[in-house]
Amino acid sequence: MNDLHEPPETSRRRLLIQQWGAILWPSFVAAGLASMVFFAFVDPLRLRDLTFPQHALSRELGYTLGFFMFWAVTAASSAITWYLLRPLRRDNDELPLG
């Protein structure tokens, strides 16, 4: 349980898993909620008829594609938030002017 006795690669791997978990888990939950709300009002077959009438997509495939689309968008949002919240490097106390 003590991080001082772990090899550096193990602590780096743990940090990477925590970072990916902090991005993917909230985005998974948000995608589930967004899918429920979206598909409560939109029928995937009706959406298919408006967007891709030449393809034979089932209702289940529409739900699946919608969920993964919402997951990708919310994961990108979480990743951008993580990127913006990273601490700045402290090479110099002054901010670059240009």
Secondary structure, DSSP 4 states (H G I P E B T S, - for coil): --GGGS-HHHHHHHHHHHHHHHHHHHHHHHHHHHHHHHHHH--HHHHHHHH-TTS---HHHHHHHHHHHHHHHHHHHHHHHHHHTSPPP-S-SSPP--
